[in-house]
Amino acid sequence: MRDDEEQLASAMAFVQRGAWASHVVLVEVAWVLRETYGMDHSATAVAIKLLLEQEQLFVQDPEVVAAALETYHRKPSLGLADCLILEIARKAGHLPLGTFDRALGKLPGAHRL
C-alpha cells in the first residue's frame, strides 16, 4: 500500500530476487485490503490481478487464481477464499464442491448442501 517506506523498500528488494505467493497469501492480502484499507470488492480484485501480472512474483497455480478472480469479480457476495476453493476443486477433478454457502452453491461445479 506504500504507507510505510521502510517496509516498501524491504518488500521490493525481496520480490526483485523472485518471490512466491500461495493461495493462502492471496486470500490474506484480499482480506487485509478490504478490512484494513477499506478497498471495495472490485478494487480488491484488481489489486490481486496486478499481483498475477508481476514478473518477479510467482503465484501458486496462476491459472486457478485467474479463474477464481473472474468469479470473484463477477460475484460480490463471494469472498476470494470461496472462489479459490471452487477452482482448486475443479482443477483437482473433485466436483461437485459441497457447500452450505448459498451464493457459492449457485455456481457451476458447486452443490449446496
Buried (B, 14 or more C-beta within 10 A) or exposed (E): EEEEEEEEEEEEEEBEEEBEBEBEBBBBBBBEBBEEEEBEBEEBBBBBBEBBEEEEBEBBBBEBBBBBBBBBBEBEEBBBBBBBBBBBBBEEEEBBBEBEBEBBBEBEBBEBE
